[in-house]
């Protein structure tokens, strides 16, 4: 069985999508439509913008979404997914590729999501850090201990065994990093991000995005989408919408999503979008199962 996966923020690079634009007439129209929907020339920024431009949340999220959808479309008849999944933002790309949302509505939601997250970041400063080679249980225990003291820090991205990203208030994340290093983590690396994604600090963004998601026209996808919130495959539009709304303040359960896809028959994973970050994570997850 074939699974297709779609990356999230961080996979962007200058020049992304230019090869597809040059090669396909439909891609030229896709980028022109995207420019019109967004109200600015995102294709120009994607093709020749600086790294700083591409790192801005309001640019990064739509850019990765557009590129990922275009890559899936470029596969033509080959794109016959038995299941799909996306990492954080990538869940929107996966939904469009699987026919649950139109490209236009997906892009409008992604723009709204990026804007809402940016506002939440400005309202309450937060940060994230990658914890390397410490068990998920220990990470959750340390975060829970700090949360009991009224400090906000949570596991945000359960990426692969031995790689978890934590998220929350700046001081709380710094304290958690110290405690996790003392507990045996090989490294605790602060990430260059503008806020505490997938944590309670994103609650204002969740409320704003919920309104837009509830108004969007979702259809039944051609295959199950394994969603970040519960790592399970879904096809019912109402369940998909509910999980998408919860996603901004909940952890990305990527490890468990991949394990569940494998247990349900996935033999071949294809990454659609910039980079090969998810391919690397899936390889590590597979090794942990061997």
Residue pairs with C-beta under 8 A, 6 or more apart in sequence:
1 82
1 83
1 264
1 265
1 266
1 267
1 268
2 80
2 81
2 82
2 83
2 266
2 267
2 268
2 270
3 81
3 82
3 83
3 84
3 85
3 261
3 266
3 268
3 269
3 270
4 72
4 79
4 81
4 83
4 84
4 94
4 97
4 269
4 270
4 271
4 272
5 84
5 85
5 86
5 87
5 90
5 94
5 269
5 270
5 271
5 272
5 278
5 279
5 282
6 68
6 72
6 84
6 85
6 86
6 87
6 90
6 91
6 93
6 94
6 97
6 271
6 272
6 273
6 278
7 64
7 68
7 86
7 87
7 89
7 90
7 271
7 273
7 274
7 275
7 277
7 278
8 64
8 86
8 87
8 88
8 89
8 90
8 252
9 57
9 60
9 61
9 64
9 88
9 89
9 197
10 60
10 277
11 64
11 273
11 274
11 275
11 277
12 54
12 55
12 60
12 63
12 64
12 274
13 54
13 274
13 275
14 46
14 47
14 48
14 49
14 50
14 51
14 54
15 46
15 47
15 48
16 46
16 47
16 63
16 64
16 67
16 274
17 27
17 31
17 43
17 46
17 47
17 63
17 66
17 67
17 70
18 46
18 47
20 27
20 67
20 70
20 71
20 74
21 27
21 28
21 31
21 43
21 47
23 74
24 74
26 73
27 70
27 73
27 74
30 66
30 69
30 70
30 73
30 103
31 42
31 43
31 66
32 43
33 103
33 104
34 42
34 43
34 62
34 66
34 107
35 41
35 42
35 43
37 104
37 107
37 108
37 111
38 62
38 107
38 111
42 59
42 62
42 63
42 66
45 53
45 54
45 59
45 63
46 54
46 63
46 66
46 67
49 59
53 59
54 60
54 63
55 192
57 114
57 117
57 118
57 121
57 194
58 111
58 114
58 115
58 118
60 114
61 89
61 110
61 111
61 113
61 114
61 117
62 107
62 110
62 111
62 114
64 89
64 90
64 93
64 273
64 274
65 89
65 92
65 93
65 96
65 106
65 107
65 110
66 107
67 273
67 274
68 86
68 90
68 93
68 97
68 272
68 273
68 274
69 93
69 96
69 97
69 103
69 106
71 272
71 273
72 79
72 93
72 97
72 272
73 79
73 97
75 272
79 97
81 97
81 98
81 222
81 223
82 223
82 265
82 266
83 223
83 224
83 225
83 226
83 233
83 261
83 264
83 266
84 94
84 97
84 98
84 221
84 223
84 224
84 225
84 226
85 91
85 94
85 225
85 226
85 227
85 257
85 258
85 261
86 92
86 93
86 94
86 95
86 225
86 228
87 157
87 228
87 252
87 254
87 277
87 278
88 157
88 197
88 198
88 228
88 247
88 252
89 110
89 113
90 273
90 278
91 225
91 227
91 228
91 244
91 247
92 101
92 106
92 109
92 110
92 113
92 244
93 106
93 272
93 273
94 225
95 101
95 106
95 218
95 221
95 225
95 240
95 244
96 102
96 103
96 106
97 272
98 221
98 222
98 223
98 225
99 219
99 221
99 222
100 218
100 219
100 220
100 221
100 225
100 237
100 240
101 109
101 216
101 217
101 218
101 219
102 217
105 216
105 217
108 212
108 216
109 209
109 212
109 213
109 216
112 208
112 209
112 212
113 205
113 209
113 248
116 204
116 205
116 208
116 209
117 195
117 197
117 202
117 205
117 248
118 194
118 195
119 204
119 205
119 208
120 195
120 201
120 202
120 203
120 204
120 205
121 194
121 195
121 196
123 204
124 169
124 195
124 196
124 201
125 169
125 170
125 195
126 152
126 167
126 168
126 169
126 170
126 173
126 195
126 196
126 199
126 201
127 167
127 168
127 170
127 173
127 190
127 191
127 193
127 195
127 196
128 156
128 165
128 166
128 167
128 173
128 190
128 191
128 193
128 196
128 197
129 165
129 166
129 173
129 176
129 177
129 188
129 189
129 190
129 191
130 163
130 164
130 165
130 187
130 188
130 189
130 191
131 139
131 163
131 164
131 165
131 166
131 177
131 180
131 185
131 187
131 188
132 162
132 163
132 185
132 186
132 187
132 188
132 189
133 162
133 184
133 185
133 186
133 187
134 162
134 164
134 180
134 183
134 184
134 185
134 186
136 155
136 158
136 161
136 164
136 255
138 180
138 183
138 184
139 155
139 164
139 166
139 180
140 155
142 176
142 179
142 180
142 183
143 153
143 154
143 155
143 166
143 168
143 176
145 179
146 153
146 172
146 175
146 176
146 179
147 153
147 154
151 168
151 169
151 171
151 172
151 175
152 168
152 169
152 172
152 196
152 199
152 200
152 201
153 166
153 167
153 168
153 169
153 172
153 173
153 175
153 176
153 199
154 166
154 167
154 168
154 198
154 199
154 200
154 251
155 164
155 165
155 166
155 167
155 251
156 165
156 166
156 167
156 196
156 197
156 198
156 199
156 251
156 252
157 164
157 165
157 167
157 198
157 251
157 252
157 254
158 164
158 251
158 252
158 253
158 254
158 255
158 256
159 165
159 252
159 254
159 255
159 281
160 254
160 255
160 281
160 284
160 285
160 288
161 255
161 284
161 285
161 288
162 284
163 281
163 284
165 191
166 173
166 176
166 177
166 180
167 173
167 196
167 197
167 198
167 199
167 201
168 176
168 196
168 199
168 200
168 201
169 196
169 201
173 190
173 196
174 190
176 188
177 188
177 190
178 188
180 188
181 187
181 188
195 201
195 202
196 202
197 248
198 247
198 248
198 249
198 250
198 251
198 252
199 249
200 249
202 248
202 249
203 249
205 248
206 245
206 246
206 248
206 249
209 245
209 248
210 245
213 241
213 244
213 245
214 241
214 245
216 241
218 237
218 240
218 241
219 237
220 235
220 236
220 237
221 235
221 240
223 235
224 233
224 234
224 235
225 233
225 234
225 235
225 240
226 232
226 233
226 234
226 257
226 260
226 261
227 234
227 240
227 243
227 244
227 247
227 257
228 243
228 247
228 250
228 251
228 252
228 253
228 254
228 257
229 243
229 246
229 247
229 250
229 253
230 243
230 253
231 253
231 256
231 257
231 259
231 260
232 260
233 260
233 261
233 264
234 240
234 243
254 278
254 281
255 281
255 285
258 269
258 281
258 282
258 285
259 285
259 289
261 269
262 285
262 286
262 289
269 278
269 279
269 282
271 277
271 278
271 279
